[in-house]
Amino acid sequence: MAKNYEKSIRAFLGEGTEFKGVISFEGTVRVDGVLEGEVITDDTFIIGNAANVKAEIKAGIVIVMGRMEGKIEAKEKCEVRVGSHVSGEIFTPSIYIEEGAVFEGTCHMAGDGKGAKTSADETEEGSGAEEAPGESESSAPAPETD
């Protein structure tokens, strides 16, 4: 069985095209136009050199070569290639940023490969449960005003 990134491109949104909404697909999809909305796939999503994407992306593999603003959740890996500009949050177990690429934002990485978003959320939610005894008492509630 072929891996996700070995599949050929099944759809292509070329330069000069615009799409707003939710796109869900199987296989590899490449965008070189303007996309605004949400992308959902377990496979590969490629943001081409001429692309301008403002979206929440949930994919197996995300490859960015153009402009991306928003949130990326890549289950396997995220690649930010030379000449690209990414602004936002990335959740992934593996990230590759080439020299000459721009990344402004935050990156959350999980080493277990079970989904970066879940691991990041569990870390944030569980942070209070791991306090040493007595630490929570040092944060007194704010005084009430009359």
Backbone as a printed PyTorch tensor [residue, N CA C, xyz], in Angstrom:
tensor([[[  0.8510,  -1.1820,   0.0000],
         [  0.0000,   0.0000,   0.0000],
         [  0.8960,   1.2450,   0.0000]],

        [[  0.5830,   2.2020,  -0.8590],
         [  1.3910,   3.4180,  -0.9790],
         [  1.1450,   4.3480,   0.2020]],

        [[  2.1970,   5.0450,   0.6150],
         [  2.0530,   6.0160,   1.6960],
         [  1.3570,   7.2590,   1.1610]],

        [[  0.8260,   8.0850,   2.0800],
         [  0.0730,   9.2820,   1.6880],
         [  0.8290,  10.1750,   0.7250]],

        [[  2.0920,  10.4650,   1.0130],
         [  2.8400,  11.4080,   0.1990],
         [  3.2610,  10.8200,  -1.1440]],

        [[  3.0810,   9.5240,  -1.3500],
         [  3.4330,   8.9030,  -2.6240],
         [  2.2780,   8.9370,  -3.6210]],

        [[  1.0920,   9.3070,  -3.1690],
         [ -0.0640,   9.3580,  -4.0600],
         [  0.0530,  10.5560,  -4.9850]],

        [[ -0.4820,  10.4220,  -6.1850],
         [ -0.4250,  11.5340,  -7.1360],
         [ -1.4650,  12.5910,  -6.7620]],

        [[ -1.2850,  13.7960,  -7.3150],
         [ -2.2050,  14.9000,  -7.0360],
         [ -3.5740,  14.5620,  -7.6210]],

        [[ -4.6120,  14.6470,  -6.8040],
         [ -5.9700,  14.3230,  -7.2400],
         [ -6.7600,  15.5610,  -7.6090]],

        [[ -6.3580,  16.7130,  -7.0650],
         [ -7.0580,  17.9610,  -7.3790],
         [ -6.0530,  19.1000,  -7.3400]],

        [[ -6.3560,  20.1570,  -8.1060],
         [ -5.4510,  21.2860,  -8.2110],
         [ -6.2740,  22.5570,  -8.3380]],

        [[ -6.0050,  23.5230,  -7.4660],
         [ -6.6480,  24.8340,  -7.5310],
         [ -5.5790,  25.7930,  -8.0200]],

        [[ -5.6320,  26.1710,  -9.2960],
         [ -4.5680,  26.9250,  -9.9310],
         [ -4.5830,  28.4100,  -9.6330]],

        [[ -3.5460,  29.1090, -10.1240],
         [ -3.4420,  30.5590,  -9.9730],
         [ -4.6640,  31.2200, -10.5940]],

        [[ -5.1100,  32.3140,  -9.9710],
         [ -6.2530,  33.0490, -10.4820],
         [ -7.5930,  32.5110, -10.0150]],

        [[ -7.5920,  31.4110,  -9.2590],
         [ -8.8450,  30.8750,  -8.7340],
         [ -8.9530,  31.1850,  -7.2540]],

        [[-10.1860,  31.3030,  -6.7830],
         [-10.4580,  31.5690,  -5.3690],
         [-11.4830,  30.5740,  -4.8600]],

        [[-11.2830,  30.1280,  -3.6230],
         [-12.2220,  29.2010,  -2.9920],
         [-12.4100,  29.6220,  -1.5490]],

        [[-13.6880,  29.7190,  -1.1300],
         [-14.0100,  29.9930,   0.2720],
         [-14.9370,  28.8940,   0.7580]],

        [[-14.5660,  28.2840,   1.8970],
         [-15.4080,  27.2370,   2.4500],
         [-14.5860,  26.1140,   3.0320]],

        [[-15.2250,  24.9430,   3.1200],
         [-14.5910,  23.7560,   3.6910],
         [-14.2890,  22.7900,   2.5550]],

        [[-13.0350,  22.3400,   2.5090],
         [-12.6460,  21.3470,   1.5100],
         [-12.1670,  20.0960,   2.2370]],

        [[-12.7310,  18.9510,   1.8560],
         [-12.3710,  17.6730,   2.4490],
         [-12.0390,  16.7270,   1.3020]],

        [[-10.9520,  15.9750,   1.4250],
         [-10.5470,  15.1350,   0.3070],
         [ -9.6810,  13.9700,   0.7530]],

        [[ -9.4690,  13.0220,  -0.1860],
         [ -8.5250,  11.9270,  -0.0340],
         [ -7.4770,  12.0950,  -1.1260]],

        [[ -6.2590,  11.6960,  -0.8510],
         [ -5.1880,  11.8530,  -1.8180],
         [ -4.5010,  13.1940,  -1.6450]],

        [[ -3.6770,  13.5740,  -2.5950],
         [ -2.9120,  14.8040,  -2.5230],
         [ -3.6190,  15.9160,  -3.2810]],

        [[ -3.7230,  17.0830,  -2.6520],
         [ -4.3190,  18.2560,  -3.2860],
         [ -3.3250,  19.4020,  -3.1880]],

        [[ -3.1940,  20.1510,  -4.3030],
         [ -2.3050,  21.3060,  -4.3480],
         [ -3.1270,  22.5520,  -4.6590]],

        [[ -2.8160,  23.6390,  -3.9400],
         [ -3.4780,  24.9170,  -4.1490],
         [ -2.4270,  25.9390,  -4.5610]],

        [[ -2.6710,  26.6450,  -5.6780],
         [ -1.8220,  27.7400,  -6.0990],
         [ -2.6250,  29.0330,  -6.2020]],

        [[ -3.8870,  28.9830,  -5.8530],
         [ -4.7430,  30.1620,  -5.8800],
         [ -4.9750,  30.6920,  -4.4750]],

        [[ -6.1520,  31.2960,  -4.2850],
         [ -6.5370,  31.8600,  -2.9950],
         [ -7.5410,  30.9170,  -2.3450]],

        [[ -7.2650,  30.5400,  -1.1030],
         [ -8.1710,  29.6560,  -0.3730],
         [ -8.4050,  30.2420,   1.0120]],

        [[ -9.6740,  30.3140,   1.4000],
         [-10.0310,  30.8050,   2.7300],
         [-11.0580,  29.8630,   3.3170]],

        [[-10.7800,  29.3310,   4.5050],
         [-11.7380,  28.4340,   5.1340],
         [-11.0820,  27.3330,   5.9300]],

        [[-11.4510,  26.0890,   5.5880],
         [-10.9890,  24.9340,   6.3480],
         [-10.6300,  23.8050,   5.3900]],

        [[ -9.5360,  23.1060,   5.7010],
         [ -9.0820,  21.9690,   4.9070],
         [ -9.0260,  20.7610,   5.8250]],

        [[ -9.6520,  19.6510,   5.3880],
         [ -9.6890,  18.4400,   6.2080],
         [ -9.2900,  17.2450,   5.3530]],

        [[ -8.2180,  16.5640,   5.7460],
         [ -7.7830,  15.3480,   5.0520],
         [ -6.8180,  14.5710,   5.9350]],

        [[ -6.7310,  13.2780,   5.6830],
         [ -5.7040,  12.4670,   6.3370],
         [ -4.4830,  12.3510,   5.4300]],

        [[ -4.5760,  12.9290,   4.2420],
         [ -3.5190,  12.8030,   3.2530],
         [ -2.6820,  14.0870,   3.1580]],

        [[ -2.1630,  14.4100,   1.9650],
         [ -1.2150,  15.5070,   1.7880],
         [ -1.8890,  16.7440,   1.2030]],

        [[ -1.5940,  17.8940,   1.8030],
         [ -2.0860,  19.1860,   1.3110],
         [ -0.8680,  20.0430,   0.9990]],

        [[ -0.7920,  20.5240,  -0.2610],
         [  0.3410,  21.3220,  -0.7070],
         [ -0.1240,  22.7450,  -0.9950]],

        [[  0.5460,  23.7060,  -0.3780],
         [  0.2890,  25.1200,  -0.6310],
         [  1.4010,  25.5750,  -1.5690]],

        [[  1.0490,  25.7870,  -2.8400],
         [  2.0230,  26.0980,  -3.8800],
         [  2.6190,  27.4930,  -3.7570]],

        [[  3.6190,  27.7690,  -4.5850],
         [  4.3680,  29.0300,  -4.5500],
         [  3.4810,  30.2610,  -4.6850]],

        [[  2.4820,  30.2140,  -5.5400],
         [  1.6320,  31.3790,  -5.8060],
         [  0.4150,  31.4360,  -4.8820]],

        [[  0.2720,  30.4920,  -3.9790],
         [ -0.9190,  30.3940,  -3.1340],
         [ -0.9460,  31.4290,  -2.0200]],

        [[ -2.1680,  31.8090,  -1.6540],
         [ -2.4190,  32.6630,  -0.4980],
         [ -3.5510,  31.9960,   0.2700]],

        [[ -3.2210,  31.3690,   1.3850],
         [ -4.1830,  30.5600,   2.1380],
         [ -4.4020,  31.1560,   3.5170]],

        [[ -5.6750,  31.3530,   3.8660],
         [ -6.0700,  31.7370,   5.2190],
         [ -7.0390,  30.6570,   5.6750]],

        [[ -6.5420,  29.7450,   6.5130],
         [ -7.3650,  28.5790,   6.8190],
         [ -6.9360,  27.8790,   8.0900]],

        [[ -7.8100,  26.9710,   8.4920],
         [ -7.5030,  25.9920,   9.5310],
         [ -7.3170,  24.6810,   8.7850]],

        [[ -6.1130,  24.1390,   8.8540],
         [ -5.7760,  22.9430,   8.0910],
         [ -5.5740,  21.7710,   9.0320]],

        [[ -6.2620,  20.6680,   8.7440],
         [ -6.0740,  19.4090,   9.4630],
         [ -5.7370,  18.3750,   8.4070]],

        [[ -4.4620,  17.9330,   8.3740],
         [ -4.0190,  17.0170,   7.3270],
         [ -2.9610,  16.0660,   7.8630]],

        [[ -2.6780,  15.0380,   7.0850],
         [ -1.6060,  14.1180,   7.4320],
         [ -0.2540,  14.7790,   7.2460]],

        [[ -0.0500,  15.3420,   6.0410],
         [  1.1900,  16.0420,   5.7000],
         [  0.8210,  17.3880,   5.0990]],

        [[  1.5030,  18.4510,   5.5350],
         [  1.2930,  19.7790,   4.9700],
         [  2.6340,  20.2900,   4.4550]],

        [[  2.6410,  20.7110,   3.1760],
         [  3.8410,  21.2720,   2.5630],
         [  3.4930,  22.6930,   2.1500]],

        [[  4.2320,  23.6760,   2.6930],
         [  3.9550,  25.0840,   2.4130],
         [  5.0830,  25.6540,   1.5750]],

        [[  4.6990,  26.2030,   0.4020],
         [  5.6620,  26.8690,  -0.4710],
         [  5.2400,  28.3150,  -0.7450]],

        [[  4.0140,  28.6750,  -0.3600],
         [  3.4820,  30.0150,  -0.5840],
         [  3.1780,  30.7090,   0.7310]],

        [[  2.0840,  31.4820,   0.7520],
         [  1.6870,  32.2200,   1.9590],
         [  0.5780,  31.4660,   2.6800]],

        [[  0.7350,  31.3260,   3.9900],
         [ -0.2460,  30.6310,   4.8140],
         [ -0.4540,  31.4150,   6.0990]],

        [[ -1.7250,  31.6790,   6.4150],
         [ -2.0740,  32.3320,   7.6690],
         [ -3.1600,  31.5060,   8.3350]],

        [[ -2.9310,  31.1330,   9.5810],
         [ -3.9370,  30.3530,  10.2970],
         [ -3.3140,  29.2690,  11.1500]],

        [[ -3.9750,  28.1230,  11.1500],
         [ -3.5870,  27.0250,  12.0260],
         [ -3.3800,  25.7610,  11.2020]],

        [[ -2.2590,  25.1000,  11.4490],
         [ -1.9490,  23.8480,  10.7660],
         [ -1.8590,  22.7430,  11.8080]],

        [[ -2.6180,  21.6740,  11.5920],
         [ -2.5100,  20.4620,  12.3960],
         [ -2.0960,  19.3520,  11.4430]],

        [[ -0.8160,  18.9970,  11.4670],
         [ -0.2870,  17.9630,  10.5860],
         [ -0.0050,  16.7080,  11.4140]],

        [[ -0.7280,  15.6340,  11.1380],
         [ -0.5850,  14.4060,  11.9170],
         [  0.7780,  13.7520,  11.7440]],

        [[  1.3630,  13.8470,  10.5450],
         [  2.6550,  13.2110,  10.2840],
         [  3.8000,  14.2150,  10.2960]],

        [[  3.7010,  15.2560,   9.4200],
         [  4.7810,  16.2470,   9.3580],
         [  4.3010,  17.4990,   8.6470]],

        [[  5.0670,  18.5860,   8.8730],
         [  4.8240,  19.8620,   8.2070],
         [  6.1590,  20.3410,   7.6490]],

        [[  6.1490,  20.7380,   6.3750],
         [  7.3470,  21.2610,   5.7330],
         [  7.0950,  22.7030,   5.3180]],

        [[  7.9860,  23.5980,   5.7140],
         [  7.9000,  25.0090,   5.3460],
         [  9.1010,  25.2660,   4.4370]],

        [[  8.8230,  25.4260,   3.1540],
         [  9.8770,  25.4910,   2.1450],
         [ 10.3720,  26.9160,   1.9020]],

        [[ 11.5550,  27.0240,   1.2830],
         [ 12.1840,  28.3030,   0.9800],
         [ 11.2210,  29.1850,   0.1720]],

        [[ 11.1630,  30.4690,   0.5440],
         [ 10.2890,  31.4090,  -0.1510],
         [  8.8790,  31.4860,   0.4100]],

        [[  8.5460,  30.6150,   1.3480],
         [  7.1970,  30.6200,   1.9190],
         [  7.1230,  31.5570,   3.1220]],

        [[  5.8880,  31.8740,   3.5150],
         [  5.6520,  32.7180,   4.6840],
         [  4.4720,  32.1320,   5.4420]],

        [[  4.7180,  31.6470,   6.6520],
         [  3.6780,  31.0510,   7.4870],
         [  3.4940,  31.9150,   8.7180]],

        [[  2.2380,  32.2670,   8.9840],
         [  1.8960,  33.0640,  10.1570],
         [  0.7730,  32.3500,  10.8980]],

        [[  1.0350,  31.9470,  12.1510],
         [  0.0040,  31.2610,  12.9270],
         [  0.5730,  30.1780,  13.8070]],

        [[ -0.2150,  29.1170,  13.9860],
         [  0.1620,  28.0110,  14.8610],
         [  0.3410,  26.7360,  14.0570]],

        [[  1.3340,  25.9460,  14.4540],
         [  1.5400,  24.6390,  13.8470],
         [  1.5680,  23.6010,  14.9510]],

        [[  0.7720,  22.5500,  14.7830],
         [  0.7640,  21.3960,  15.6800],
         [  1.2170,  20.2030,  14.8420]],

        [[  2.3500,  19.5960,  15.1640],
         [  2.8710,  18.4740,  14.3810],
         [  3.9290,  17.7160,  15.1750]],

        [[  4.0870,  16.4210,  14.9160],
         [  5.1710,  15.7010,  15.5770],
         [  6.5240,  15.9150,  14.8900]],

        [[  6.5140,  16.4190,  13.6280],
         [  7.7500,  16.6030,  12.8800],
         [  7.6370,  17.8420,  12.0020]],

        [[  8.6210,  18.7520,  12.1160],
         [  8.5990,  19.9690,  11.3000],
         [  9.9480,  20.1710,  10.6380]],

        [[  9.8940,  20.6700,   9.4110],
         [ 11.0930,  20.9630,   8.6410],
         [ 10.9390,  22.3680,   8.0670]],

        [[ 11.8220,  23.2840,   8.4470],
         [ 11.7690,  24.6550,   7.9630],
         [ 13.0660,  24.9350,   7.2120]],

        [[ 12.9460,  25.1850,   5.9130],
         [ 14.1300,  25.4530,   5.1030],
         [ 14.6560,  26.8590,   5.3440]],

        [[ 15.9590,  27.0390,   5.1340],
         [ 16.5680,  28.3510,   5.2130],
         [ 15.9500,  29.2130,   4.1130]],

        [[ 15.5360,  30.4210,   4.4720],
         [ 14.8820,  31.3030,   3.5160],
         [ 13.3710,  31.3130,   3.6550]],

        [[ 12.8340,  30.4170,   4.4670],
         [ 11.3990,  30.4060,   4.7650],
         [ 11.1580,  31.3080,   5.9680]],

        [[  9.9380,  31.8450,   6.0740],
         [  9.5810,  32.6910,   7.2080],
         [  8.4650,  32.0030,   7.9830]],

        [[  8.6580,  31.8680,   9.2990],
         [  7.6300,  31.3160,  10.1740],
         [  7.4570,  32.2560,  11.3540]],

        [[  6.2830,  32.8730,  11.4430],
         [  5.9380,  33.7530,  12.5540],
         [  4.7830,  33.1170,  13.3030]],

        [[  5.0320,  32.6900,  14.5240],
         [  3.9650,  32.0690,  15.2950],
         [  4.5160,  31.1090,  16.3140]],

        [[  3.7160,  30.1040,  16.6110],
         [  4.1120,  29.1050,  17.5970],
         [  4.0230,  27.7150,  16.9910]],

        [[  4.8750,  26.8370,  17.4760],
         [  4.8880,  25.4530,  17.0300],
         [  4.7710,  24.5560,  18.2550]],

        [[  3.8610,  23.6040,  18.1770],
         [  3.6590,  22.6410,  19.2550],
         [  3.9920,  21.2670,  18.6920]],

        [[  4.9700,  20.5980,  19.3130],
         [  5.3990,  19.2980,  18.8110],
         [  5.1600,  18.2120,  19.8450]],

        [[  4.7050,  17.0660,  19.3420],
         [  4.4940,  15.8960,  20.1850],
         [  5.2940,  14.7530,  19.5850]],

        [[  6.0570,  14.0580,  20.4060],
         [  6.9250,  13.0040,  19.9100],
         [  6.2800,  11.6600,  19.7160]],

        [[  5.0300,  11.4720,  20.1570],
         [  4.4180,  10.1510,  20.0720],
         [  3.7890,   9.8510,  18.7220]],

        [[  3.6010,  10.8600,  17.8720],
         [  3.0430,  10.6430,  16.5420],
         [  1.5710,  10.3040,  16.5260]],

        [[  0.8840,  10.4440,  17.6570],
         [ -0.5320,  10.0980,  17.7330],
         [ -1.4440,  11.2700,  17.4400]],

        [[ -0.9090,  12.3610,  16.9640],
         [ -1.7310,  13.5320,  16.6870],
         [ -1.2650,  14.6830,  17.5410]],

        [[ -0.7020,  15.6550,  16.9300],
         [ -0.0870,  16.7550,  17.6620],
         [ -1.0980,  17.5670,  18.4470]],

        [[ -2.2810,  17.7990,  17.9070],
         [ -3.2750,  18.6360,  18.5780],
         [ -3.6860,  18.0130,  19.9070]],

        [[ -3.9840,  16.7300,  19.9060],
         [ -4.4100,  16.0600,  21.1310],
         [ -3.3380,  16.1560,  22.2000]],

        [[ -2.1000,  15.8930,  21.8410],
         [ -1.0150,  15.9280,  22.8130],
         [ -0.8190,  17.3350,  23.3580]],

        [[ -0.9210,  18.3430,  22.5060],
         [ -0.7510,  19.7240,  22.9510],
         [ -1.8700,  20.1190,  23.9070]],

        [[ -3.1050,  19.7360,  23.5900],
         [ -4.2310,  20.0590,  24.4650],
         [ -4.0950,  19.3710,  25.8120]],

        [[ -3.6810,  18.1080,  25.8110],
         [ -3.5320,  17.3830,  27.0680],
         [ -2.4650,  18.0250,  27.9400]],

        [[ -1.4050,  18.5120,  27.3320],
         [ -0.3390,  19.1710,  28.0820],
         [ -0.8640,  20.4360,  28.7400]],

        [[ -1.6190,  21.2460,  27.9920],
         [ -2.1600,  22.4910,  28.5470],
         [ -3.1690,  22.2100,  29.6530]],

        [[ -4.0830,  21.2570,  29.4080],
         [ -5.1130,  20.9580,  30.4000],
         [ -4.5370,  20.2940,  31.6360]],

        [[ -3.5200,  19.4610,  31.4610],
         [ -2.9600,  18.7060,  32.5700],
         [ -1.9120,  19.4600,  33.3580]],

        [[ -1.5570,  20.6780,  32.9520],
         [ -0.4670,  21.3880,  33.6220],
         [ -0.7830,  21.6940,  35.0770]],

        [[ -2.0300,  21.9470,  35.4160],
         [ -2.3990,  22.2560,  36.7940],
         [ -2.3510,  21.0340,  37.6890]],

        [[ -2.5770,  19.8610,  37.1360],
         [ -2.6100,  18.6390,  37.9220],
         [ -1.2210,  18.2040,  38.3570]],

        [[ -0.1860,  18.7430,  37.7200],
         [  1.1640,  18.3160,  38.0390],
         [  1.8780,  19.2670,  38.9900]],

        [[  1.1540,  20.1820,  39.6480],
         [  1.7740,  21.1230,  40.5790],
         [  2.2560,  20.3920,  41.8210]],

        [[  3.3270,  20.8690,  42.3690],
         [  3.8300,  20.3030,  43.6170],
         [  2.9010,  20.7350,  44.7460]],

        [[  2.8170,  19.9480,  45.8240],
         [  1.9470,  20.3210,  46.9350],
         [  2.3040,  21.7060,  47.4630]],

        [[  1.2710,  22.5050,  47.6940],
         [  1.4730,  23.8360,  48.2490],
         [  1.5920,  24.9270,  47.1980]],

        [[  1.9120,  24.5760,  45.9420],
         [  2.0620,  25.5970,  44.9000],
         [  0.7420,  26.2790,  44.5980]],

        [[ -0.3420,  25.5240,  44.5810],
         [ -1.6320,  26.1170,  44.2420],
         [ -2.1060,  27.0750,  45.3430]],

        [[ -1.6250,  26.8880,  46.5730],
         [ -2.0300,  27.7630,  47.6710],
         [ -1.3880,  29.1350,  47.5620]],

        [[ -0.2430,  29.2550,  46.8580],
         [  0.4320,  30.5320,  46.7360],
         [ -0.3150,  31.5020,  45.8390]],

        [[ -1.2320,  31.0080,  45.0330],
         [ -2.0310,  31.8620,  44.1670],
         [ -3.3690,  32.1150,  44.8250]],

        [[ -3.4270,  33.1210,  45.6570],
         [ -4.6690,  33.4330,  46.3570],
         [ -5.6550,  34.0730,  45.4030]],

        [[ -6.9650,  33.8130,  45.5910],
         [ -7.9590,  34.4210,  44.7150],
         [ -7.9540,  35.9440,  44.9040]],

        [[ -8.3730,  36.6500,  43.8590],
         [ -8.4210,  38.1020,  43.9120],
         [ -9.4480,  38.5380,  44.9430]],

        [[ -9.1480,  39.6020,  45.7080],
         [-10.1150,  40.0520,  46.7270],
         [-11.3780,  40.5880,  46.0670]],

        [[-12.4930,  40.3530,  46.7310],
         [-13.7810,  40.8200,  46.2120],
         [-13.9390,  42.2910,  46.5330]],

        [[-14.5740,  43.0190,  45.6280],
         [-14.8330,  44.4290,  45.8400],
         [-16.2940,  44.6180,  46.1970]],

        [[-16.5440,  45.6080,  47.0550],
         [-17.9340,  45.8580,  47.4890],
         [-18.6210,  46.8490,  46.6190]]])
